[in-house]
Amino acid sequence: YAAMALMQFTANCVLYIMGFRQYTCEKGLRYWHRSATRQQQYSPFLFFHGIAPGGHVPYLPMVMLGLLRGERSSHRDIFFFENKPVSYSLCFDALSEEDTVHGVLEAIHQHLDSYQVNNLMLCGHSFGSCQLTWMINSPQLKSRVRSMILLDPMSILLHEPDVVVNFLYTRNPDHEDSYNGKPGSLIGKLIRFFNETKIHLVASSELFVEYYLRRNFAWYNSELWLEDIPLDVKV
């Protein structure tokens, strides 16, 4: 945890140098914001990270080599929202879905004008896609979203009965391994082994992640269905 704290401190310094500033909402939601340096021409970008050591630390290459490159980066506001219980932080205080949505609303109203507030681009990676579901299900935010980016989304698989069990407990040994249509192949077994080991070490064996997922996360409210997405939202 000391190493994770050092990594996060270093990442915070990098974000600060790149022009981001950290804020905390009334309900406790923390986020980083970087204002457009030129006239706002593109949708504000709101990012929600997945289960990852240090939270936004693994996403720094995406920030430096992707979001902040090119002409468009200076014409849009960028928000990075933190989720400390899934960031290898010493934190038992988990925000509810309502508090998270309230914090996002507070953040966008604080930094954006009336046009930008109603022209949002949401992006979620892995577990962060569940938070996008909360945004889409919120009457206050649903009409403000114009586009969504789902990176390796977890929220579209929660209806599968094995997803929760395999993540929190263990994999069902009765299921066949498959890779490129070859059940039980050596490559399939190796890929399965590495994936399960990664999940076990990075996510499902960490104390605070386990506490959050078992005690404070409503799986049934985080599934993203196609009919829940407004017709005018690009995905």
C-alpha positions as a Markdown table, in Angstrom:
| # | Residue | x | y | z |
|---|---|---|---|---|
| 1 | Tyr | 0.0 | 0.0 | 0.0 |
| 2 | Ala | 2.9 | 2.3 | 0.6 |
| 3 | Ala | 4.2 | 1.6 | -2.9 |
| 4 | Met | 0.7 | 2.3 | -4.3 |
| 5 | Ala | 0.5 | 5.5 | -2.4 |
| 6 | Leu | 3.9 | 6.6 | -3.8 |
| 7 | Met | 2.8 | 5.7 | -7.4 |
| 8 | Gln | -0.4 | 7.7 | -6.9 |
| 9 | Phe | 1.4 | 10.7 | -5.5 |
| 10 | Thr | 3.8 | 10.6 | -8.6 |
| 11 | Ala | 0.8 | 10.3 | -10.9 |
| 12 | Asn | -0.9 | 13.3 | -9.2 |
| 13 | Cys | 2.2 | 15.4 | -9.7 |
| 14 | Val | 2.3 | 14.5 | -13.4 |
| 15 | Leu | -1.4 | 15.4 | -13.8 |
| 16 | Tyr | -0.8 | 18.7 | -12.0 |
| 17 | Ile | 2.1 | 19.5 | -14.3 |
| 18 | Met | -0.1 | 18.7 | -17.3 |
| 19 | Gly | -2.7 | 21.3 | -16.1 |
| 20 | Phe | -5.1 | 19.2 | -14.1 |
| 21 | Arg | -6.4 | 20.3 | -10.7 |
| 22 | Gln | -8.0 | 18.1 | -8.1 |
| 23 | Tyr | -11.4 | 18.7 | -6.5 |
| 24 | Thr | -13.7 | 17.0 | -4.0 |
| 25 | Cys | -17.5 | 17.2 | -4.3 |
| 26 | Glu | -19.8 | 17.7 | -1.4 |
| 27 | Lys | -20.6 | 13.9 | -1.2 |
| 28 | Gly | -17.0 | 13.0 | -1.3 |
| 29 | Leu | -16.4 | 12.2 | -5.0 |
| 30 | Arg | -12.9 | 13.2 | -6.0 |
| 31 | Tyr | -11.9 | 14.1 | -9.5 |
| 32 | Trp | -9.3 | 15.8 | -11.7 |
| 33 | His | -10.2 | 18.6 | -14.1 |
| 34 | Arg | -8.4 | 20.3 | -17.0 |
| 35 | Ser | -10.1 | 23.2 | -18.6 |
| 36 | Ala | -10.0 | 23.9 | -22.3 |
| 37 | Thr | -7.1 | 26.2 | -23.1 |
| 38 | Arg | -8.9 | 27.5 | -26.2 |
| 39 | Gln | -12.5 | 28.1 | -27.2 |
| 40 | Gln | -14.6 | 25.0 | -26.3 |
| 41 | Gln | -15.5 | 23.3 | -29.6 |
| 42 | Tyr | -15.8 | 19.6 | -28.6 |
| 43 | Ser | -17.8 | 17.7 | -26.0 |
| 44 | Pro | -16.3 | 17.6 | -22.5 |
| 45 | Phe | -14.7 | 14.2 | -21.8 |
| 46 | Leu | -15.6 | 12.4 | -18.5 |
| 47 | Phe | -13.5 | 9.3 | -17.8 |
| 48 | Phe | -14.2 | 6.6 | -15.2 |
| 49 | His | -11.3 | 4.1 | -14.5 |
| 50 | Gly | -11.6 | 0.4 | -13.7 |
| 51 | Ile | -10.1 | -1.7 | -10.9 |
| 52 | Ala | -6.5 | -0.8 | -11.1 |
| 53 | Pro | -3.5 | -0.3 | -8.7 |
| 54 | Gly | -3.3 | 3.4 | -8.0 |
| 55 | Gly | -6.5 | 4.2 | -9.7 |
| 56 | His | -5.7 | 6.5 | -12.6 |
| 57 | Val | -1.9 | 5.6 | -12.6 |
| 58 | Pro | -2.1 | 3.0 | -15.4 |
| 59 | Tyr | -4.0 | 5.4 | -17.5 |
| 60 | Leu | -1.3 | 8.1 | -17.7 |
| 61 | Pro | 0.0 | 6.9 | -21.1 |
| 62 | Met | -3.5 | 7.2 | -22.4 |
| 63 | Val | -3.6 | 10.8 | -21.1 |
| 64 | Met | -0.2 | 11.9 | -22.4 |
| 65 | Leu | -0.2 | 10.0 | -25.7 |
| 66 | Gly | -3.9 | 10.2 | -26.5 |
| 67 | Leu | -6.1 | 12.8 | -24.9 |
| 68 | Leu | -3.6 | 15.6 | -24.7 |
| 69 | Arg | -2.2 | 15.1 | -28.2 |
| 70 | Gly | -3.5 | 16.9 | -31.2 |
| 71 | Glu | -5.5 | 20.1 | -31.7 |
| 72 | Arg | -8.7 | 18.8 | -30.1 |
| 73 | Ser | -7.3 | 18.4 | -26.6 |
| 74 | Ser | -7.0 | 22.2 | -26.2 |
| 75 | His | -10.7 | 22.7 | -27.2 |
| 76 | Arg | -12.4 | 20.4 | -24.6 |
| 77 | Asp | -12.6 | 20.1 | -20.9 |
| 78 | Ile | -11.3 | 16.8 | -19.4 |
| 79 | Phe | -12.5 | 15.1 | -16.2 |
| 80 | Phe | -11.0 | 12.1 | -14.4 |
| 81 | Phe | -13.2 | 10.7 | -11.7 |
| 82 | Glu | -11.6 | 8.6 | -8.9 |
| 83 | Asn | -13.0 | 5.5 | -7.2 |
| 84 | Lys | -10.7 | 4.9 | -4.3 |
| 85 | Pro | -12.1 | 1.5 | -3.1 |
| 86 | Val | -11.0 | -0.1 | -6.3 |
| 87 | Ser | -7.7 | 1.7 | -6.5 |
| 88 | Tyr | -5.7 | -0.2 | -3.9 |
| 89 | Ser | -6.2 | 2.6 | -1.4 |
| 90 | Leu | -6.8 | 2.2 | 2.4 |
| 91 | Cys | -10.5 | 3.1 | 2.0 |
| 92 | Phe | -13.6 | 1.5 | 3.4 |
| 93 | Asp | -15.8 | 4.6 | 2.5 |
| 94 | Ala | -17.6 | 3.7 | -0.7 |
| 95 | Leu | -19.8 | 6.1 | -2.4 |
| 96 | Ser | -23.3 | 5.0 | -3.4 |
| 97 | Glu | -24.7 | 5.3 | -6.9 |
| 98 | Glu | -26.7 | 8.3 | -5.9 |
| 99 | Asp | -23.7 | 10.1 | -4.4 |
| 100 | Thr | -21.6 | 9.3 | -7.4 |
| 101 | Val | -24.2 | 10.8 | -9.8 |
| 102 | His | -24.6 | 13.8 | -7.5 |
| 103 | Gly | -20.9 | 14.4 | -7.5 |
| 104 | Val | -20.7 | 14.2 | -11.3 |
| 105 | Leu | -23.5 | 16.7 | -11.6 |
| 106 | Glu | -21.8 | 19.0 | -9.1 |
| 107 | Ala | -18.6 | 18.8 | -11.1 |
| 108 | Ile | -20.0 | 19.6 | -14.5 |
| 109 | His | -22.1 | 22.5 | -13.2 |
| 110 | Gln | -19.1 | 23.9 | -11.5 |
| 111 | His | -16.8 | 23.9 | -14.5 |
| 112 | Leu | -19.0 | 23.9 | -17.6 |
| 113 | Asp | -21.4 | 26.4 | -19.1 |
| 114 | Ser | -25.1 | 25.6 | -20.0 |
| 115 | Tyr | -24.2 | 24.3 | -23.5 |
| 116 | Gln | -21.3 | 22.1 | -22.5 |
| 117 | Val | -23.3 | 20.6 | -19.6 |
| 118 | Asn | -25.8 | 19.2 | -22.1 |
| 119 | Asn | -23.2 | 17.9 | -24.5 |
| 120 | Leu | -21.2 | 15.3 | -22.5 |
| 121 | Met | -18.9 | 12.5 | -23.7 |
| 122 | Leu | -18.6 | 9.6 | -21.2 |
| 123 | Cys | -15.8 | 7.0 | -21.2 |
| 124 | Gly | -15.5 | 4.0 | -18.9 |
| 125 | His | -12.9 | 1.3 | -18.8 |
| 126 | Ser | -13.8 | -2.2 | -17.4 |
| 127 | Phe | -15.4 | -1.6 | -14.0 |
| 128 | Gly | -15.8 | 2.1 | -14.9 |
| 129 | Ser | -18.4 | 1.2 | -17.5 |
| 130 | Cys | -20.7 | 0.3 | -14.6 |
| 131 | Gln | -20.6 | 3.9 | -13.5 |
| 132 | Leu | -21.6 | 4.9 | -17.0 |
| 133 | Thr | -24.7 | 2.8 | -16.5 |
| 134 | Trp | -25.5 | 4.9 | -13.4 |
| 135 | Met | -25.2 | 8.0 | -15.4 |
| 136 | Ile | -27.5 | 6.7 | -18.2 |
| 137 | Asn | -30.1 | 5.6 | -15.6 |
| 138 | Ser | -30.0 | 9.0 | -13.9 |
| 139 | Pro | -32.9 | 11.3 | -15.0 |
| 140 | Gln | -30.7 | 14.3 | -14.3 |
| 141 | Leu | -27.8 | 13.1 | -16.5 |
| 142 | Lys | -29.4 | 10.9 | -19.1 |
| 143 | Ser | -30.5 | 13.8 | -21.4 |
| 144 | Arg | -27.1 | 15.5 | -21.1 |
| 145 | Val | -25.1 | 12.6 | -22.6 |
| 146 | Arg | -24.3 | 12.7 | -26.4 |
| 147 | Ser | -21.7 | 9.9 | -26.7 |
| 148 | Met | -20.3 | 7.0 | -24.8 |
| 149 | Ile | -17.0 | 5.1 | -25.1 |
| 150 | Leu | -16.9 | 1.6 | -23.6 |
| 151 | Leu | -13.4 | 0.2 | -23.2 |
| 152 | Asp | -13.4 | -3.6 | -22.4 |
| 153 | Pro | -16.8 | -3.0 | -20.7 |
| 154 | Met | -17.8 | -5.1 | -17.7 |
| 155 | Ser | -21.3 | -3.7 | -17.6 |
| 156 | Ile | -22.6 | -5.6 | -20.6 |
| 157 | Leu | -21.8 | -9.0 | -19.2 |
| 158 | Leu | -23.3 | -8.8 | -15.7 |
| 159 | His | -26.3 | -10.7 | -16.8 |
| 160 | Glu | -24.2 | -13.8 | -17.3 |
| 161 | Pro | -24.6 | -16.0 | -14.1 |
| 162 | Asp | -20.9 | -17.0 | -14.1 |
| 163 | Val | -19.4 | -13.5 | -14.2 |
| 164 | Val | -19.9 | -12.6 | -10.5 |
| 165 | Val | -19.1 | -16.1 | -9.2 |
| 166 | Asn | -16.0 | -16.5 | -11.3 |
| 167 | Phe | -14.7 | -13.0 | -10.3 |
| 168 | Leu | -15.4 | -13.1 | -6.6 |
| 169 | Tyr | -14.9 | -16.8 | -6.0 |
| 170 | Thr | -13.5 | -19.2 | -8.6 |
| 171 | Arg | -14.0 | -20.4 | -12.1 |
| 172 | Asn | -16.5 | -23.2 | -12.9 |
| 173 | Pro | -14.2 | -26.1 | -13.8 |
| 174 | Asp | -17.0 | -27.7 | -15.8 |
| 175 | His | -16.7 | -25.1 | -18.6 |
| 176 | Glu | -14.6 | -25.9 | -21.6 |
| 177 | Asp | -11.7 | -23.8 | -22.5 |
| 178 | Ser | -11.9 | -22.3 | -26.0 |
| 179 | Tyr | -9.6 | -20.2 | -28.1 |
| 180 | Asn | -10.2 | -19.7 | -31.9 |
| 181 | Gly | -12.8 | -22.4 | -31.8 |
| 182 | Lys | -10.5 | -25.1 | -30.3 |
| 183 | Pro | -12.0 | -26.4 | -27.1 |
| 184 | Gly | -9.5 | -27.4 | -24.5 |
| 185 | Ser | -6.4 | -26.3 | -26.5 |
| 186 | Leu | -3.1 | -25.6 | -24.9 |
| 187 | Ile | -3.3 | -22.0 | -25.9 |
| 188 | Gly | -6.8 | -21.7 | -24.5 |
| 189 | Lys | -5.6 | -23.1 | -21.2 |
| 190 | Leu | -2.6 | -20.8 | -21.0 |
| 191 | Ile | -4.7 | -17.7 | -21.8 |
| 192 | Arg | -7.3 | -18.8 | -19.1 |
| 193 | Phe | -4.5 | -19.3 | -16.6 |
| 194 | Phe | -2.9 | -15.9 | -17.2 |
| 195 | Asn | -6.3 | -14.1 | -17.1 |
| 196 | Glu | -7.4 | -15.8 | -13.9 |
| 197 | Thr | -4.1 | -15.2 | -12.2 |
| 198 | Lys | -4.2 | -11.5 | -13.2 |
| 199 | Ile | -7.7 | -11.1 | -11.9 |
| 200 | His | -6.9 | -12.9 | -8.7 |
| 201 | Leu | -3.7 | -10.9 | -7.9 |
| 202 | Val | -4.9 | -7.5 | -9.1 |
| 203 | Ala | -8.5 | -7.5 | -8.1 |
| 204 | Ser | -10.3 | -10.3 | -6.4 |
| 205 | Ser | -7.8 | -10.9 | -3.6 |
| 206 | Glu | -7.3 | -7.3 | -2.5 |
| 207 | Leu | -9.1 | -6.5 | 0.8 |
| 208 | Phe | -10.7 | -3.1 | 0.0 |
| 209 | Val | -11.7 | -4.2 | -3.5 |
| 210 | Glu | -13.3 | -7.3 | -2.1 |
| 211 | Tyr | -15.1 | -5.3 | 0.6 |
| 212 | Tyr | -16.5 | -2.8 | -2.0 |
| 213 | Leu | -17.7 | -5.5 | -4.4 |
| 214 | Arg | -19.3 | -7.7 | -1.8 |
| 215 | Arg | -20.8 | -5.1 | 0.5 |
| 216 | Asn | -21.3 | -1.8 | -1.4 |
| 217 | Phe | -21.7 | -2.7 | -5.1 |
| 218 | Ala | -25.2 | -3.4 | -6.5 |
| 219 | Trp | -24.5 | -5.7 | -9.4 |
| 220 | Tyr | -28.1 | -5.7 | -10.5 |
| 221 | Asn | -28.2 | -1.9 | -11.0 |
| 222 | Ser | -25.0 | -1.8 | -13.1 |
| 223 | Glu | -26.0 | -3.9 | -16.1 |
| 224 | Leu | -26.0 | -1.8 | -19.3 |
| 225 | Trp | -28.8 | -2.8 | -21.7 |
| 226 | Leu | -29.1 | -1.5 | -25.3 |
| 227 | Glu | -32.7 | -0.2 | -24.7 |
| 228 | Asp | -31.4 | 1.9 | -21.8 |
| 229 | Ile | -29.3 | 4.0 | -24.1 |
| 230 | Pro | -31.1 | 7.0 | -25.7 |
| 231 | Leu | -31.4 | 6.8 | -29.5 |
| 232 | Asp | -29.5 | 10.1 | -29.9 |
| 233 | Val | -26.4 | 8.8 | -28.0 |
| 234 | Lys | -23.5 | 7.6 | -30.0 |
| 235 | Val | -21.7 | 4.5 | -28.6 |
